[in-house]
């Protein structure tokens, strides 16, 4: 397993990751020894170690008048990350009422947000589970469900936890019958089929009370679009209901 890229994902730079791993392998070592093993100059290694020390990844001690460095335990790193995450959550919870107040006094106007890549799709999907006890109307295709299976089970779980019902129009295939329709009752969903409307497209449309979310996914692009405009959502809901009545259970 490539360790350095994983460390970069939690916030370390490439040289910080190399330096931390070098210190971890050496145990207690001088800055010159760590720098040599990491492939960085002594002066640069000193500043990198200082930065890692501030993040809690490195400790230091003086032995016979010489400063030595040692890597923090990997388990301690996990604790540090969890503490940082919790502290950020506490801070946001403290200022959330003020943030909500600022948003409410803003001029109401249509809003369009774009989210790109796999993480963008997850963010767009998370908007649908923010409010409890609502009904979402959706046009969903087999193609996109198979292309993005990584977040769909999580979306289902959060939707059930928040008692969000889903009315889905999809194409009738073996997959949608056995993997979707069959689990409707368990997953707070009602599915109907309409092959004339849903025909191998690579987008899903979700109609919420206050807006519409479009998820598009294929080998070349992953895109989430959120159009927040209640009157447009109401119109699309009315159209959905007309199609729903003509679709097969």
Protein Blocks (a to p, Z undefined) as FASTA:
>chain_A
ZZklmmmmnopafklmmmmmmmmmnopadfklmmmmnopafklmmmmmmmmmmnopaccd
deehiacdddddfklmmmmmmmmmmmmmmmmmmmmmmmmmmmmmpccdddddddedjklm
mmmmmmmmmpghiaddddddfklmmmmmmlmmmmmmmmmmnopacdddddddfklmmmmm
mmmmmnopacdddfklmgoiabdcdddfkbccdddddfkbccddddddfklmmmmmmmmm
mmmmmpcZZ
